[in-house]
Amino acid sequence: MKTPPTPTSWKKRLHEIIYEADTKAGKLFDIVLLYTILASILLVMLESVASIKIRHESAFNTAEWVFTILFSVEYLLRIIAISKPKKYIFSFFGVIDLLATIPMYLSFIFVGSHSLIALRALRLLRVFRILKLARFIGEADNFMKALKASRAKIIVFLFFITILAIILGTVMYMVEGEANGFTSIPRSIYWAIVTLTTVGYGDIAPHTPLGQFIASIIMVLGYGIIAIPTGIVSAEFVKSNVDTNTQSCANCAAENHKDNASFCNQCGYNLH
């Protein structure tokens, strides 16, 4: 097995600051980045309010370029800090960081009145910056693992709910009929789904005593059904929840290493 090259001291220090939060400098970097992301998202929201945008359009544009430059520098530093940049570039966070950076640069390509609609849509890509916050949630990866581990059970559960909604919708169509708003089986199934999920829009409602009785049973049943997928995922989450730290491999950018790990669990590279 080929030994990965040892990073220089400045590159190692840069990696610790950008990718890890166990050091004082790393924590400070994450805090500054966190507030920068939140501020940029707030800017996008305020910019969507026409009355505010008209009065402060110039300030919004300047602030957006400041955020764009900051995120661009962060993106480049993350690439520089690891030995295998492709691991980061094509990772989930790498793609999100790119989407958070490019909208303003794309505005140089899409110019002219005929491109205003496309430009507006591209600028909305800035909302992807909120996904950058995911790296500050330590349990995010464990949660994703729990979802993957429980996907078979969830699929079976959703299949059961679909069958139940079809049966209940059909029954309500026969009981209530077109006169009471249940004009077809698909529309009745829609009502059954809305009732099972305890949303209750009220656009369709049973009028007969039997229909109201069945609806009451469905409503009570809905409370129990909602809790099932939560229990499935929670059980898997407890199984997959292990003690991890913020150590990130300087070679392949792998994260979520155990507290006592000395080597990367992906490439075997020596951790700090």
N, C-alpha and C positions, 0 to 999 in steps of 0.2 A: 504494500500500500504506500503510495506516494505521500510524503510528509508535507503538509501545507507550509508555505513560507511564513516565517515569523514576522509580524508587523513591526515597524519602527516604533520608537517610544511615543512620538507625537500622534501617530496613527492609532496606537493602542489607547492613548489618553482620550483622543477624539471619540473612539468607539465607546469607551466607558461613559462619557458625558452624554452622547446622543442615544445610545441603545439601552443603557442601564440606569437604574434609579437607586442603587445601593450606596452611591457616593453623594456627597453634598452638592457637587457640581452637577451630577446627573439629576438629582431632585430639582435643583433650581432650573435646569433646562426644561424639564417636563412641566413645571409649574408655569414658566413663561410661555411655553408652547400651548398649554391648556388655555390660558387666558387669551392668547392670540387667536386661537381657533374660535373661542366663544365670541370674541369681539368681531371677527370676520362674519360669523353667522348672524350676529345681531345687525351688522351692516347690510347684509343681503335682505333681511326681513324689513328693515326700515326703508331700503331702497325700493321695495315693492309698493310702498304707500305713496301714491301719486302726489299728494299735497306736500309731503316731506321731501320727496325727490326733487320737485320743482325748485324749492327754496335752497336746497343744499346739494345740488347736482355736482358742482365743481368739487366740493369737499368730499363727497362720496367717491368720485373718480380718483382723487388724490389718495384717499385712504385705501382704496382697493388696490392701487398700484403698490403701495407700501406693503400691504399684506401679500400681494403676489410675489414681490421681491423676497420677502422674508421666507415664504414657503419654498421658493425656488432655491434659495441658499440652503435651507434645511434639506431639501431633496438631494442636492448635489453633495452635501456633506455626508449624508447617509450612504450614498454610493461610494464615496471615497473611503469611508471608515471600515469597510469590509473587504476581505480578500477576493470574494466572488460576488461582484456587483449584481450579476444576473439573478442571483438568489433573492435579492431584495427587489430588484426592478420588476420581476414577474410574480412577486408574492402578492397576497391580498393587500397588505398595507402599502406596498410599492405602487400598485395600480391606483389605490385611493389617493395617495399623495400626488401622483401625476394628475389625476382628475381635479384635484384641488388647486393645481398650479396653472394648468394650460388655458383656462377660459379667456383670460385677458390677452394672452399672446395670440389666441385664435382670432381675436377681434381685428388684428392687423390683416388677416387673410380675408375675412368676410367684411368687406367694406362696400359702401354704396347703398342707396335706398332699397334696392331690390333684395338686399341681404339682411335687412333689419330684423325680419322675423326669425331667420336662422341664428342671427347674432344673439337675440334675446334668449332663445332656447339654449344656446351654448353657454351664455353667462349664468344660466341657472345651474350649470354643472358645479358651480361654487358651493352649492348646498352639500356636495359630497364631503366637504371639509368636516361636517359633523361626524362622519364615520371615522375620521382621524382620532376622535375621542375614544374609540374602542381600545386603543393601545394603553389607555390609562385604567382600564377595567381589568384587574388581575385575574378574575374568574371567567373572562370571556371565552378562552380556549376550552376550559373545562366544561362550560355550558354547551359549546358547540359539540364537544365529544359526547356529552350526555344526549343531545338531540340525535346525533348519528347512531348512537347505540340503541336508542329507543324508537328509531324510525319505523321498524317493522311493526311494533305494537301500535304506534300511532296510526299507521296506514290501515291496520285491521280495525282500529277504533273508528276512523273516519268512514271506512267502508260500511261498518255497522250503522253509523249515524245516517249515512246516505240511504240505506235500505229502510231504516226506521222512518225517515222523513217522507220517503215515497209512499210507504204504507199508510202513515198518518194523513198525508195529504190526500190520498185517494179516498180514505174513509170520510174525511171532512167534506170532500167534494160530493160524496153520496148523501151525507147527512144534511148539509147546508144547501147545496145546489146553487144554481146561477142567480137566483133571486136574492140571495144574501151576500153576493160578491165573489163567491167561489165559482168563477166562470169557466174554469178548466182545471184539469189535474195539475199541469205545471204551475199555475197560479196558486193552487191549493198547497202544492209542495213548498212554494216560496213562503206561504203563511206558516207552514209547519216548521221550516228552518228558522224563521224569524222568532217564532214562539219558543222553540227548543233552546235557542241561544239567549232567551230572556231579553231580547231587544225590544220587541213589541212596538212596532211603528204605529199600529192602530189603523192603517189604511184598509185592512180587511179584518172583520171581527165576526164571530159566530153569533147568531141570533136565536137559535132554537135551544131549548133546555139541554137536549142531548149533546149538541155541539159545544155548548158552554161547559158541560161536564167533562167532555173529552179534552177541551182546551185547558181546563184546570189541571188535569192529570199531566198533560204535556208540559205545562209551566213548572210544576213541581219536579217532574222528571228532568227538566232542563238544568236545574240547580245541581243535581247529582252528576249529570253528564259533563258539565263544565269542569268539575273537579278531577275527573279521570285523567286527562292528559297531563295536568299539573302533577299529579301523583306519579305518573309513569316517568316523566322527565326528572322529577325530584329524586326518585329512587336511583336512577342512573347517575345523577349528578353526585350523590353521596358516594357511590362506588368509585367514580373517576376522580374525586377530589383528593389530591395529594399535595403535600407541602412543596411549593416551588418558590423560586426567587426570580429576580429580574435579570439574571445572568443571560447575556446574549452572545452567541458564538461569533467571534471576530472573523471566522473563516466562511461560514455558510449562513450566518444570521439566524440560526435556529434559536428558539426561546423555550421557556417553561422547563428549565432544568430543575432537578430536585435540589434541595438545600445542600446536601452533602456531595453533590456531583463535582468531580474534578475534570471530567472530559465531556465533550459535546455528545449528546445522545444520537446525533445524526451523522456526523463525520469523524468523531473521535478526537477533535482538536482540543488542545489543552485550554481550559477555561481560566479566567483570572482568579 
